[in-house]
Amino acid sequence: MTDEGDAPGAFELMVMMRALNVESDRFAERFAAQHGLHRTDLNALVVILDAARAGTPLTPGGLGAALNLSPPATTALIDRLEQAGHVERRRSATDRRKVEVTLNEQAARLARRFFAPLGRHLTEAIETFTDEERQVIGRFLDLGIKATAAARAETASR
């Protein structure tokens, strides 16, 4: 990082973001390894958890689209997660013809317990910033997510 008072440049911020991504991945990979999960399995659990938090039912097709998986790969993924006791397939409460993928409570408890230290440390770090600084950080993260998604879309045809 730069000396106190000097704002990091764009390149330095990108290097720091990359380092944060690597550390975050390494932390998540430890959870995956301890529970016999592949990286795609872990990504799927995050997508399922985020959908539940948003109150959005998640179909197998929606999960596959979120992970960029083919229908057969999505079925194999859900089968693995179901056999491991992490997810369940349930009929939709609003349309019985649809199937939804949900995280079971045991898996949610396990994840909460494992990720609690990370949440605690990140919360402590975030709380060192003023409301105004957090607004800037939030705007930066939002724009960074959009920029990354745009770059992904741009390179999809390559």
Backbone hydrogen bonds in HBPLUS format (Angstrom, degrees):
<---DONOR---> <-ACCEPTOR-->    atom                        ^
c    i                          cat <-CA-CA->   ^        H-A-AA   ^      H-
h    n   atom  resd res      DA  || num        DHA   H-A  angle D-A-AA Bond
n    s   type  num  typ     dist DA aas  dist angle  dist       angle   num
A0006-ASP N   A0003-ASP O   2.97 MM   3  5.60 160.8  2.01 136.6 142.9     1
A0013-LEU N   A0009-GLY O   2.93 MM   4  6.18 158.8  1.98 156.0 162.4     2
A0014-MET N   A0010-ALA O   2.94 MM   4  6.21 154.6  2.01 149.2 156.2     3
A0015-VAL N   A0011-PHE O   2.95 MM   4  6.27 155.7  2.01 152.0 158.5     4
A0016-MET N   A0012-GLU O   2.95 MM   4  6.20 155.9  2.01 146.3 153.1     5
A0017-MET N   A0013-LEU O   2.82 MM   4  6.08 153.1  1.89 148.6 156.3     6
A0018-ARG N   A0014-MET O   2.92 MM   4  6.14 155.6  1.98 145.7 152.2     7
A0019-ALA N   A0015-VAL O   2.97 MM   4  6.26 156.1  2.03 145.8 152.2     8
A0020-LEU N   A0016-MET O   2.89 MM   4  6.18 154.4  1.96 147.4 154.5     9
A0021-ASN N   A0017-MET O   2.84 MM   4  6.11 157.8  1.89 150.2 156.4    10
A0022-VAL N   A0018-ARG O   2.90 MM   4  6.19 156.9  1.96 150.7 156.8    11
A0023-GLU N   A0019-ALA O   2.95 MM   4  6.19 165.9  1.97 151.1 154.6    12
A0024-SER N   A0020-LEU O   2.85 MM   4  5.98 161.3  1.88 151.0 156.7    13
A0025-ASP N   A0021-ASN O   2.83 MM   4  6.00 158.8  1.88 147.5 153.6    14
A0026-ARG N   A0022-VAL O   2.87 MM   4  6.10 159.1  1.91 150.9 156.7    15
A0027-PHE N   A0023-GLU O   2.98 MM   4  6.20 153.9  2.05 146.6 153.3    16
A0028-ALA N   A0024-SER O   2.94 MM   4  6.20 167.7  1.96 153.5 156.6    17
A0029-GLU N   A0025-ASP O   2.76 MM   4  5.90 154.0  1.83 151.6 159.4    18
A0030-ARG N   A0026-ARG O   3.16 MM   4  6.35 138.6  2.34 136.5 145.7    19
A0030-ARG N   A0027-PHE O   3.14 MM   3  5.30 130.4  2.40  98.0 110.7    20
A0031-PHE N   A0027-PHE O   3.41 MM   4  6.87 153.5  2.48 146.1 151.6    21
A0032-ALA N   A0028-ALA O   2.99 MM   4  6.33 161.9  2.03 150.2 155.5    22
A0033-ALA N   A0029-GLU O   2.83 MM   4  5.99 164.7  1.85 148.6 152.4    23
A0034-GLN N   A0030-ARG O   2.96 MM   4  6.12 159.1  2.01 148.6 154.3    24
A0035-HIS N   A0031-PHE O   3.14 MM   4  6.31 131.6  2.38 142.9 154.9    25
A0035-HIS N   A0032-ALA O   3.16 MM   3  5.30 137.9  2.34  98.9 110.7    26
A0037-LEU N   A0032-ALA O   2.81 MM   5  4.61 173.6  1.82 141.3 140.7    27
A0036-GLY N   A0033-ALA O   3.41 MM   3  5.18 173.9  2.41 102.5 103.4    28
A0041-ASP N   A0038-HIS O   3.04 MM   3  5.02 118.7  2.43  94.6 110.1    29
A0042-LEU N   A0038-HIS O   3.06 MM   4  6.44 157.1  2.11 153.2 158.5    30
A0043-ASN N   A0039-ARG O   2.89 MM   4  6.21 161.6  1.93 153.1 158.4    31
A0044-ALA N   A0040-THR O   2.88 MM   4  6.05 151.4  1.96 144.0 151.9    32
A0045-LEU N   A0041-ASP O   2.98 MM   4  6.34 154.4  2.05 148.4 154.9    33
A0046-VAL N   A0042-LEU O   3.07 MM   4  6.41 152.6  2.15 149.0 156.1    34
A0047-VAL N   A0043-ASN O   3.00 MM   4  6.32 159.0  2.04 149.9 155.3    35
A0048-ILE N   A0044-ALA O   2.88 MM   4  6.12 163.6  1.91 156.7 161.0    36
A0049-LEU N   A0045-LEU O   2.86 MM   4  5.99 160.4  1.89 146.0 151.9    37
A0050-ASP N   A0046-VAL O   2.85 MM   4  6.02 163.5  1.87 152.8 157.1    38
A0051-ALA N   A0047-VAL O   2.98 MM   4  6.16 154.1  2.05 145.8 152.8    39
A0052-ALA N   A0048-ILE O   3.01 MM   4  6.26 155.5  2.07 146.9 153.5    40
A0053-ARG N   A0049-LEU O   2.93 MM   4  6.22 159.3  1.97 151.6 157.3    41
A0054-ALA N   A0050-ASP O   3.01 MM   4  6.17 147.4  2.12 141.7 150.4    42
A0056-THR N   A0051-ALA O   2.87 MM   5  5.06 157.1  1.93 158.0 154.8    43
A0055-GLY N   A0052-ALA O   3.00 MM   3  4.94 148.3  2.10  98.3 108.4    44
A0101-VAL N   A0058-LEU O   2.74 MM  43  5.74 161.9  1.77 171.6 178.1    45
A0062-GLY N   A0059-THR O   3.07 MM   3  5.04 117.1  2.48  96.3 111.5    46
A0063-LEU N   A0059-THR O   2.96 MM   4  6.27 154.7  2.02 154.6 161.7    47
A0064-GLY N   A0060-PRO O   2.88 MM   4  6.12 164.8  1.90 153.3 157.3    48
A0065-ALA N   A0061-GLY O   2.93 MM   4  6.11 157.0  1.99 144.5 150.9    49
A0066-ALA N   A0062-GLY O   2.99 MM   4  6.13 155.8  2.05 142.0 148.5    50
A0067-LEU N   A0063-LEU O   3.06 MM   4  6.29 141.1  2.21 146.1 156.4    51
A0068-ASN N   A0064-GLY O   2.78 MM   4  5.69 108.2  2.30 138.3 156.5    52
A0069-LEU N   A0064-GLY O   2.80 MM   5  4.74 167.2  1.82 137.8 142.1    53
A0068-ASN N   A0065-ALA O   3.26 MM   3  4.88 152.1  2.34  93.5 101.8    54
A0074-THR N   A0070-SER O   2.86 MM   4  6.08 153.6  1.93 156.3 164.6    55
A0075-THR N   A0071-PRO O   2.95 MM   4  6.17 160.3  1.99 152.3 156.9    56
A0076-ALA N   A0072-PRO O   3.02 MM   4  6.25 161.2  2.05 146.5 151.4    57
A0077-LEU N   A0073-ALA O   2.92 MM   4  6.09 153.8  1.99 143.2 150.7    58
A0078-ILE N   A0074-THR O   2.89 MM   4  6.15 168.7  1.90 157.1 159.0    59
A0079-ASP N   A0075-THR O   2.85 MM   4  6.02 159.0  1.90 149.9 156.6    60
A0080-ARG N   A0076-ALA O   2.96 MM   4  6.19 158.3  2.01 146.7 151.8    61
A0081-LEU N   A0077-LEU O   2.97 MM   4  6.28 166.6  1.99 156.2 159.3    62
A0082-GLU N   A0078-ILE O   2.79 MM   4  5.88 151.4  1.88 148.9 157.4    63
A0083-GLN N   A0079-ASP O   2.86 MM   4  6.01 162.3  1.89 150.9 155.7    64
A0084-ALA N   A0080-ARG O   2.97 MM   4  6.16 144.3  2.10 144.1 153.9    65
A0086-HIS N   A0081-LEU O   2.87 MM   5  5.31 154.6  1.93 171.4 164.6    66
A0085-GLY N   A0082-GLU O   2.98 MM   3  5.05 152.0  2.06 101.6 110.5    67
A0104-ASN N   A0086-HIS O   2.95 MM  18  5.77 171.2  1.96 139.0 141.8    68
A0088-GLU N   A0102-THR O   2.82 MM  14  5.38 149.7  1.91 151.8 161.2    69
A0102-THR N   A0088-GLU O   2.94 MM  14  5.38 165.9  1.96 157.2 161.9    70
A0090-ARG N   A0100-GLU O   2.85 MM  10  5.25 163.1  1.88 153.8 159.4    71
A0100-GLU N   A0090-ARG O   2.67 MM  10  5.25 164.0  1.70 159.8 165.7    72
A0092-SER N   A0098-LYS O   2.90 MM   6  5.43 159.5  1.94 145.0 145.3    73
A0098-LYS N   A0095-ASP O   2.89 MM   3  5.73 161.5  1.93 130.3 135.2    74
A0108-ALA N   A0104-ASN O   3.10 MM   4  6.40 158.7  2.15 152.1 158.8    75
A0109-ARG N   A0105-GLU O   2.90 MM   4  6.10 159.3  1.94 151.9 156.6    76
A0110-LEU N   A0106-GLN O   3.01 MM   4  6.23 161.1  2.05 148.6 153.8    77
A0111-ALA N   A0107-ALA O   2.97 MM   4  6.18 163.2  2.00 151.5 155.3    78
A0112-ARG N   A0108-ALA O   2.90 MM   4  6.10 162.7  1.93 149.6 154.9    79
A0113-ARG N   A0109-ARG O   2.93 MM   4  6.11 163.2  1.96 152.3 156.5    80
A0114-PHE N   A0110-LEU O   3.03 MM   4  6.25 161.9  2.06 149.2 154.1    81
A0115-PHE N   A0111-ALA O   2.84 MM   4  5.88 170.4  1.85 158.4 161.4    82
A0116-ALA N   A0112-ARG O   2.97 MM   4  5.71 118.4  2.37 139.4 150.5    83
A0119-GLY N   A0115-PHE O   2.98 MM   4  6.27 164.5  2.01 158.0 162.8    84
A0120-ARG N   A0116-ALA O   2.83 MM   4  6.04 158.7  1.87 156.4 162.4    85
A0121-HIS N   A0117-PRO O   2.92 MM   4  6.12 168.5  1.93 153.3 155.6    86
A0122-LEU N   A0118-LEU O   2.89 MM   4  6.02 165.6  1.91 154.9 159.4    87
A0123-THR N   A0119-GLY O   2.89 MM   4  5.91 154.9  1.95 142.6 150.2    88
A0124-GLU N   A0120-ARG O   2.96 MM   4  6.19 159.4  2.01 148.2 153.7    89
A0125-ALA N   A0121-HIS O   3.01 MM   4  6.28 153.9  2.08 143.9 150.9    90
A0126-ILE N   A0122-LEU O   2.83 MM   4  6.05 165.1  1.85 154.7 158.7    91
A0127-GLU N   A0123-THR O   2.88 MM   4  6.01 155.9  1.94 151.7 158.0    92
A0128-THR N   A0125-ALA O   3.15 MM   3  5.53 159.0  2.20 108.2 114.7    93
A0129-PHE N   A0126-ILE O   3.07 MM   3  5.80 168.2  2.09 122.4 125.9    94
A0134-ARG N   A0130-THR O   2.90 MM   4  6.19 157.0  1.95 152.2 158.9    95
A0135-GLN N   A0131-ASP O   2.96 MM   4  6.26 143.1  2.09 143.7 153.8    96
A0136-VAL N   A0132-GLU O   3.17 MM   4  6.53 153.1  2.24 144.9 151.1    97
A0137-ILE N   A0133-GLU O   2.87 MM   4  6.18 162.4  1.90 152.5 157.9    98
A0138-GLY N   A0134-ARG O   2.77 MM   4  5.87 161.1  1.81 145.8 151.4    99
A0139-ARG N   A0135-GLN O   2.93 MM   4  6.12 156.7  1.99 143.8 150.1   100
A0140-PHE N   A0136-VAL O   2.83 MM   4  6.04 160.6  1.86 151.9 157.7   101
A0141-LEU N   A0137-ILE O   2.82 MM   4  6.07 164.1  1.84 155.7 159.5   102
A0142-ASP N   A0138-GLY O   2.94 MM   4  6.08 162.5  1.97 148.0 153.1   103
A0143-LEU N   A0139-ARG O   2.90 MM   4  6.11 166.5  1.92 152.0 155.8   104
A0144-GLY N   A0140-PHE O   2.76 MM   4  5.91 151.5  1.84 147.6 156.8   105
A0145-ILE N   A0141-LEU O   2.85 MM   4  6.05 154.9  1.91 150.8 156.3   106
A0146-LYS N   A0142-ASP O   3.05 MM   4  6.30 164.2  2.07 148.5 152.9   107
A0147-ALA N   A0143-LEU O   2.82 MM   4  5.99 154.0  1.88 146.2 153.8   108
A0148-THR N   A0144-GLY O   2.96 MM   4  6.09 155.9  2.02 143.8 150.0   109
A0149-ALA N   A0145-ILE O   2.92 MM   4  6.16 160.4  1.96 151.5 157.0   110
A0150-ALA N   A0146-LYS O   2.90 MM   4  6.07 153.8  1.97 144.8 152.3   111
A0151-ALA N   A0147-ALA O   2.93 MM   4  6.17 155.3  2.00 145.1 151.6   112
A0152-ARG N   A0148-THR O   2.90 MM   4  6.13 154.3  1.96 147.0 154.4   113
A0153-ALA N   A0149-ALA O   2.94 MM   4  6.17 159.2  1.98 147.5 152.8   114
A0154-GLU N   A0150-ALA O   2.88 MM   4  6.06 153.7  1.95 145.6 153.5   115
A0155-THR N   A0151-ALA O   2.99 MM   4  6.17 145.9  2.11 144.6 152.5   116
A0156-ALA N   A0153-ALA O   3.28 MM   3  5.11 152.7  2.36  96.2 104.2   117
A0158-ARG N   A0155-THR O   3.10 MM   3  5.36 163.5  2.13 111.9 116.9   118
